[in-house]
Amino acid sequence: MAFLILSLFYFVIDVLKFQKWAFFLKVIGMNSLTIYLAYHFIDFAYTSRIIFSGLYAPAPEQFHDALEALGALILVWSMIYFLYRKRIFIKI
């Protein structure tokens, strides 16, 4: 399944040249090691709960975990987007 999705992305992005929509994924791919390391040192779920809990408090209780995870994704992507804009990449 992963190979099929990879080949689909390759076809759409590299062969057909539809690249604008993939910027979100490009930022993640350029700093994937940063995300991996940051999750070991920063509790993004707790930070998301502190920052965004007022926004999703009116939502039903069963959606709170999903909205907290979405908030964590927003925080992580914002951090790596900042690094992307400053051209800071962790490489091995």
N, C-alpha and C positions, 0 to 999 in steps of 0.2 A: 504494500500500500504506500509506504514512504517513497519507494522508487517511482511509482506512478505519479505521485504528487510532485516529486522533484522534476520528473520529465515534463509534466504539465507546466510548472513554473518556468522551466528552461525554454520551452516552446513559446509561451506567452511573453516572457520578459526579453529573452535574447533573440529569438527568431522573429517574432512579430513586432518587437520593439515597443510593446506597451509597458513603459517603465515608470510613469508618473505615480501610479497607484501603489507601487512597491516601495516608496520612500520610507514608510513606517518600518518595513522589514529590513531595508538597507541600513537604517540607523541601528537596529538591533543586531544585525549581522556584523557590523563594524566594531561593535563593543560587546560581543557576546561573552568574552572572557571577563570583562568588567562586571557584567550582570552576575555571572557565576560567583565571582569573588565577593561582590557586594552583598549577596544574599547570605553569605556566611557571617558577615559582620554587622549588617543592618537589619533590624526587624521591620520590614516594610509593611507587614500586616498591622502591627501595633501603630506605626506612624500613620497609616491610612485610617485606622479606627479613630485616632485622635483628631486628625484633620477633617475627615469627611463624615464622621458619625452624625453630625447635625443635618447633613444633606439627605442621608438615607434613613433617618429616624422615622419619618412618616410612612415609609414603605413597610409592607408586611414582614413579619419576623423571619420567614423562611428565605427572604431575598437578601438579608443582611450580610451573610457570608459571601455571596456572589458579588455584591456591591463593594464589600471590603476588598475583595481580590481585584476588582476592577480599579478601585482607588490605588491599590498597591502597584498595579500595572501602569497607571498614569504617573505615579511617582517615579518608578524605575525608568520609564521611557523619557520623562522630563530630565532626569539626571543624565542619561546617556545622550540625549539630544544636546544638552549643554556641552558635554564632552565632544560630541561630533562637531558642533559649531566652532569650538576652540581647537579642533583638530588634535585632540588628545586620544590616543588609542593604546591599549595595552597589548603588546605583542610578545610572543615567545620566539 
